[in-house]
Amino acid sequence: MGVRRQIPRPEPTLPTELLTAFGPELPHSESEMWTAMSFVQRSQTLERLRMLLDLERPDTTLSMDKAATKVGVSLNRWYEIRADWEKCRSIASLGTFAINPRTRKLSHHQQLEELAVAVFDKDPTGSVRQHALALGEAYAKATGRPNDELPSHNTLRKFAETERRRRAQGERPGAYVVLDCCACQLPHSDSLFAAFLIIDRGTRIVLGAGLGDPRDSRVGYMFAGADAQDRLSADPLIGLAWADRLEGSEIVHGLDSEDWDAQAGRMQAAGLADQLRPATAARRFGVFVRPLIGARMGRVKFLPGQTAKAEHAAEPNVDDLVRFLAEVGAYNAELVEPWKTAERRDPPAGLMTLLGMLTNG
């Protein structure tokens, strides 16, 4: 087993208002809300926090009506916000945190998920297009809605692809992993970043992830490997029904394929000669991300066709990486439950050795 390289996890620099309100150790629930906020939401949150903290000072000269005017709400609304804050000291009490888009579920989505199961049962070998068309027909029949009120073809196709991926889950976690490099956009940002992901093929769980430069993919995968080591030693991945051994793995090299030539000898010396087989598809970037995760991971949008344009990729800062990893955690949370087990099982030794080699470059 490889020696684990200690790479510190990035910690965002928190505003003084948050540290004053919650102390140096920001609760996890508050950190998640802060991470998910847009720039405008954060600005509004800090403004309201400043007013509330000022009102808590014994020597304050700030009045309630003046505070309400400064934050731009009515006096009645400001009294409600302060009462909510005193009852529960949380960002959620400030009225600036909108429901996270990834948690919204439209009323007809549940019905589409159920109908997709029946469509696949009837024609398990059909194409995604055939399944999407059949799903539209089934939805129209079930609801009695006219064609102009049906979900769009792209929406129907999304549910067909989701059901297809769900049925492809046959392998236990850790049996087969794929490593992919793909351009992406983060929430609240127009910049282009390069994502490096280690994905479990059977469950679609992201074992590790990082942001980097496709011209130096070994470093990108090094951070993804370190992230995977952290995730595999903590909830929610620590309690999965792991496979007994790593059966196989594939990798998408960045724009530095020649730098990986020496990796084959190291893999063979570690007893992993058949692992990390390079993906040879002509359009290799995103070749695993698109079928396993889809066009989006929560609020992260994947843009495989932009990956090769490395000169346009932004250099991620700590806040970018924290927001990206938060999306990974939220994505995984929706997938792990079927693979939980009361019996403690360790990830395959081959997988841990593989991660150790990636992390140590």
PyMOL commands that set and color helices and strands:
alter all, ss='L'
color gray80, all
select helices_A, chain A and resi 16-22+28-36+39-56+64-71+75-87+91-94+101-103+109-122+128-143+147-149+153-167+214-232+237-239+257-260+263-269+289-292+304-306+310-312+318-333+337-339+349-359
alter helices_A, ss='H'
color red, helices_A
select strands_A, chain A and resi 176-185+193-200+206-212+248-251+277-278+296-297+300-302
alter strands_A, ss='S'
color yellow, strands_A
deselect
rebuild
show_as cartoon
